[in-house]
Amino acid sequence: MSMPQTSKAFLQIHFCVVLWGFTAILGKMITLPALPLVWWRMLLVVAALALVPRVWRGLRAMPARLLWAYAGIGVLVALHWLTFYAAIKLSNASIGATCIALATVFTALVEPWLARSRFSRRDFMLGVAVMPGVALVVGGVPDGMRIGIVVGAVSALLVALFGSLNKRLVDHADPLTVTAIELGAGTLALTALAPLMPWVLPIFGSTDLLVLPGARDAWLLLALALACTLLPFALSLVALRHMSAFAAQLAVNLEPVYAIGLAIVLLGEQHELSLQFYTGVAIILIAVFVYPLLGKPRRSEHPEMLATAEAKSVVE
């Protein structure tokens, strides 16, 4: 007896979310600084996408103006990944995952301007609701890790910015091709920016992009690029087509929950953080989970666009 399509999709999307949750864990385990880590990850993903004929067909058919627009968004994607992994290196995986949960809040506030949608009082209230949780999170971490919270919040804001811009352009091109363009442009942008990093943003550590990772880091980078980026990308193409927007939103919102749980089990991070921190996390996540209950979400027409973010949203 075969499994119903909706049940199969439910299991697939949760498997994807678990894989996305591992991005924070692998980011902490890889010993490379944030800049070369992100550069290698993006390069590996682009190299894999370059083997797909569909990407090249979409690229040939794309107008130059649209290509440059996606390339610009790709720079924001690169900066998002850079700040995400920098936050993890400056603090830990649990804090990085918690900050990414703020992307839903930032998106609710900036999307009306960038995606030209109507301002929502519900969205504003979501922003207000998470503020006590943010205060508890900041007060519940060691002083030396608070810079990681600041960098992580910047990463979440970048998710909101490029996610809203992508939403304006999502119907104009094949999502797989868009992902290749954005990550390719991000790779080039990081290559160009690397020499400036020591003077502009020294918190990102080493700027040597061409350093060859050791054997352990190489395997972890492959897992990050293939198992935690391309594999869930492919599965989400199928699974999210057979789920309601509400069910998909709740599943995707579990990513920081899975990431924090994995950090406790695999990295023992509960010893670094206080009960106050986890109370703040709970408040933030409750607000994020209640959000889709307060409105009537629509099914996303292009769930494939999930590929370029650590924080994902399938509700328009």
Protein Blocks (a to p, Z undefined) as FASTA:
>chain_A
ZZdfklmmmmmmmmmmmmmmmmmmmmmmpmbdfklmmmmmmmmmmmmmmmpmklmmmmmm
pcfklmmmmmmmmmmmmmmmmmmmmmmmmmcmklmmmmmmmmmmmmmmmmmmmnopacdf
klmmmmmmmmmmmmmmmmmpcfklmmmmmmmmmmmmmmmmmmmmmmmmmmmpcfklmmmm
mmmmmmmmmmmmmmmmmmmmmmnopabfklccdfklmmmmmmmmmmmmmmmmmmmmmmmm
mccfklmmmmmmmmmmmmmmmmmmmnopmmmpcfklmmmmmmmmmmmmmmmmmpccdddf
blmlmmmpfbdcfbZZ
